[in-house]
Amino acid sequence: MTEGSHSHVTPMSGSEFRARLRELGRTQSGFAREIGGSHRSVTRWISEGPPPEVAYLIDLLATLELHIGQSTTRTDDKSNEYQVDSALDRLLVQATASGRRAELIAGVHQWLRTVADKSDEVRSTLGNSNMS
């Protein structure tokens, strides 16, 4: 990636960040836990706007979560997979450039664990309800 490739990230204001969290159904505390951050940081981002990599992550989450459940073809699946991979690559480059690579990786790991745990809970609940 070239130096100018970071310019595609549009700065996000605090109010836009708060609105995006609401749109995603997340609370400030819940989002802080989800990414392995502090409530204090999220509160600061609400007032000052989030750092570029967090703004990008929020936009990525919104893009992914708003498309869950829509039918796609195999071709679309490959295209979506490529888009996600590309987005995560850009996010990693941005976090590395700002000295936050380890924080990003830890946050993504925590998020994946949370998603996996939720999926397990849903499967368990569905399995139990089918047995009734």
N, C-alpha and C positions, 0 to 999 in steps of 0.2 A: 504494500500500500504506500501511496505517496503521502507526503506531508499534508497536502490539501484535502486528503480524503476524509478528514474529520469534520469538514464543513457541512456535511449533510445533517448533522445533529442540530436541530433547532433548539435554542435555549427555551426552557420551560419555566414559567413563573410559578410562584408558590400556590397561587389560586388554581392554576392549571393542574399542578401536581395533585392538589387536594381533590379536584374534580375527577381526575383520572383514577385516583384511589377509590373514590366512591363508585365510579363507573365499574370498576373491577370488583366491587363488593368487599373492599379491604378497609380495615381501620388502621390508624397510625400505628398503634401497638402491634397489631397483627402483622402489618407489613414489616415492621422492624424485626420481629421474631422470624418472619419468613426469610428475610435476606441475611439474618445473623447480625443485624445492626442494632443501634440503640434507639430508644424512643426519643431521646434528646436530639439525635441527628435528624430523625424524620420530622420532628417538630420544627427544627431549624429550616429544613427544606420546605416546609409549608409556608414559612414566612419569607424566606430568601430565594426559594427555588432550589431544585436538586442539582447535584453535579451532573455533567453531561452523560456519564455512563449510567446513572440512575434514571435519568429522563429517558434514555434509550431503552433501558430495561423495562420501564413502565410501558413505553410504546410497544415494545416487543410482546410483553405479556398481554396487552390489550389486543394486539393483532392475533395472537395465537388463541386466546380464550374466546374472543368474539366469533371465531370460526369453528369452534368445537361443535360437533353435531351436524354440521352441514355435509351433505353427501359430496364426495369427490370421486374422480376417476383415478386409476392407477397413475396416469400421466400427471394429474394434479398433485398426487401424493409425492411424487419425485420432485416436482417443482417446489412444493411447500417445504420438503426436506432440504432442498438446496437453499431456499430463502432463509430458513432457520439457521442452517450452518453458516451461511454468509453473514447473517446478522450477529450470530454469536462470535464469529471471527472478528468482526468490526468492533464489537463490544470489548473483546479481550485486548485488541490493539489499543483502544482508548484507555482502558484501565491500566495497561502496562505503561503507556505514555505518561499517565498522571501518577504513577507510583502506587497504584491500587490493585495490582494484578492478584496478589494473594487474597485480598479482601473479596474481590470479585469471585475467584474460584471457590473460596469458602462459602460465600453467599449462594452461589449456584448449587454447590453440594448440599447445603442446608435446604434450599428450595426443593431440590430433587427428592431428598429424604421426606420432606413434608408431603409432596405430591404422591410419593409412593405409599406413605402411611395412609393418606386419605383414600387412595385407590384400594388398598387392602381393607380399610374399614367399609367402603361401599360394597366390595365383593362379599365381605363377611355378612353384612346386613342383608344383601340380596339373597345370599345363600340361605340364611336363616329364615327369611320371609318365604322362600320357595318351599321350605320344609314344613311350613305351618299348614 
